[in-house]
Amino acid sequence: MIETPRLRMCHLSQRHRSAFARMHADAQVMADLGGPIDRPESDAKFDRYLAAQTQHGIARFALEDASGRFLGYCGIMPRLDQHHPLGPHHEIGWRLVRHVWGQGYATESAAAALQLASGVLGQEQVFSYTTADNKRSQRVMEKLGLIRAPECDFEIPRDDMRAWHCLVWKTRLA
């Protein structure tokens, strides 16, 4: 577990599964990702995060307040798909329940996750990406000191026949 001034960051566990699914069912939370996802899709994502923690020792953390209330997740995920536009890489990402947006939790938790990851990943590059519309996440990336990498931008086809255009940021290498 990692503790920040306002958060507890702990490994996802079964007690987080329902809150995780509720967050993914919120249309505003999922607006930049094509809209809400249903429970089976949320469960599959949750299971991928659990597997990454077990297999790689690094994944998304559940974010909780002092009372243990689920606020979202944040952390570094190994993306090992050879067919991903960035190739195999590590990605930092976050998602928060809507009622805590704008309170600095994404930046606070992402900074802690990057610090932890530096010990695990060493000098390996970490990427972050989002859509052009998602100004909140872009601001977090800037606050974290990530560098905009337009040469790495990519598109992923979606089921609705539109492409998801991703803007990319990356960590500075020491």
C-alpha positions in Angstrom: 0.0 0.0 0.0 1.1 3.6 -0.7 -0.2 6.5 1.3 -0.2 10.0 0.1 -1.4 13.0 2.1 -5.0 12.3 1.2 -5.1 8.9 -0.3 -4.5 5.2 0.3 -3.4 3.4 -2.8 -3.8 -0.4 -2.5 -3.9 -3.4 -4.7 -7.3 -3.9 -6.3 -9.2 -6.7 -4.6 -12.7 -8.2 -4.9 -14.1 -5.6 -2.5 -13.4 -3.0 -5.2 -15.1 -4.8 -8.1 -18.6 -3.4 -7.8 -17.5 0.2 -7.3 -15.1 -0.2 -10.2 -18.0 -1.3 -12.4 -20.2 1.6 -11.3 -17.5 4.0 -12.2 -17.2 2.5 -15.7 -21.0 2.7 -16.1 -20.9 6.5 -15.7 -21.3 8.2 -19.1 -19.4 11.3 -18.0 -16.5 9.3 -16.6 -16.2 7.3 -19.8 -17.0 10.1 -22.3 -13.5 10.2 -23.7 -13.4 6.4 -24.1 -16.4 5.9 -26.2 -19.0 5.8 -23.5 -19.9 3.5 -20.5 -19.0 -0.2 -20.5 -21.2 -2.9 -19.2 -20.5 -5.2 -16.2 -19.0 -8.1 -18.1 -16.5 -5.7 -19.9 -15.7 -3.9 -16.6 -15.1 -7.3 -14.9 -12.8 -8.3 -17.8 -10.8 -5.0 -17.3 -10.7 -5.6 -13.6 -9.4 -9.1 -14.1 -6.7 -7.9 -16.5 -5.5 -5.5 -13.8 -5.4 -8.2 -11.2 -3.5 -10.5 -13.5 -1.0 -7.7 -14.3 -0.3 -7.2 -10.6 0.3 -11.0 -10.1 2.4 -11.5 -13.3 4.4 -8.3 -13.4 4.3 -6.8 -9.9 2.9 -3.5 -11.3 -0.6 -2.5 -12.2 -3.4 -0.1 -11.3 -4.0 0.7 -7.6 -7.4 1.3 -6.1 -7.6 4.8 -4.7 -9.4 5.2 -1.4 -10.0 8.1 1.0 -9.2 7.8 4.7 -12.6 6.0 5.3 -11.9 3.4 2.7 -14.3 4.8 0.1 -13.4 3.9 -3.5 -12.4 7.0 -5.5 -11.0 5.3 -8.6 -7.7 3.9 -9.7 -4.3 4.9 -10.9 -1.0 3.2 -11.7 1.4 1.8 -14.3 0.2 -1.0 -16.6 2.5 -3.1 -18.7 1.2 -3.1 -22.2 2.9 -6.0 -23.8 0.9 -6.3 -27.1 3.4 -6.3 -30.0 0.6 -4.9 -32.2 -0.1 -1.8 -30.1 0.9 1.3 -32.0 3.6 2.1 -29.4 4.7 -1.5 -29.2 5.3 -3.1 -25.8 5.4 -0.3 -23.2 4.3 0.8 -19.8 1.4 3.2 -19.5 0.4 5.4 -16.5 -3.3 6.0 -16.3 -6.0 7.0 -13.9 -9.8 7.1 -13.7 -11.7 8.7 -10.9 -15.4 8.7 -9.9 -17.0 11.9 -11.1 -17.7 13.5 -7.7 -14.0 13.8 -6.9 -12.9 15.4 -10.2 -11.0 18.6 -9.9 -9.6 17.9 -6.4 -6.1 16.9 -7.4 -6.4 13.2 -6.7 -5.2 12.2 -10.2 -2.0 14.2 -10.0 -1.4 13.1 -6.4 -1.8 9.4 -7.1 0.0 9.5 -10.4 3.0 11.2 -8.9 3.2 8.5 -6.2 2.7 5.7 -8.9 5.5 7.1 -11.0 7.8 7.3 -8.0 7.1 3.7 -7.1 7.5 2.6 -10.8 10.9 4.2 -11.1 12.2 1.7 -8.6 10.6 -1.2 -10.5 11.2 -0.1 -14.0 14.4 1.8 -13.7 15.2 3.9 -16.7 12.4 2.5 -18.9 10.1 5.0 -20.5 6.5 5.4 -19.3 3.8 6.7 -21.6 0.5 8.3 -21.0 -2.2 9.0 -23.6 -5.6 10.5 -24.0 -7.9 12.2 -26.5 -7.6 15.8 -27.6 -10.9 16.6 -25.8 -9.7 15.3 -22.4 -8.1 18.5 -21.1 -8.3 17.4 -17.5 -6.0 14.4 -18.1 -3.7 16.5 -20.3 -3.3 19.0 -17.4 -2.4 16.1 -15.1 0.2 14.9 -17.5 1.7 18.4 -17.6 1.7 18.7 -13.8 3.6 15.4 -13.7 6.3 16.8 -15.9 5.5 14.4 -18.8 6.7 15.5 -22.2 4.3 15.8 -25.1 5.4 13.4 -27.8 3.4 14.2 -31.0 5.6 11.8 -33.0 4.1 9.0 -31.0 0.4 9.9 -31.4 -1.7 7.1 -32.8 -5.2 6.0 -33.7 -7.1 2.9 -32.6 -10.3 1.8 -34.5 -13.4 1.6 -32.4 -16.6 -0.5 -32.8 -18.6 2.6 -33.9 -16.4 3.0 -37.0 -14.7 6.1 -35.6 -11.0 6.0 -34.6 -9.9 6.9 -31.1 -7.1 9.5 -31.8 -4.6 9.4 -28.9 -2.3 12.2 -28.0 0.9 10.8 -26.3 3.1 12.1 -23.4 6.1 10.3 -22.0 8.4 10.5 -19.0 11.7 12.2 -19.1 14.6 9.8 -18.9 17.3 10.8 -16.4 
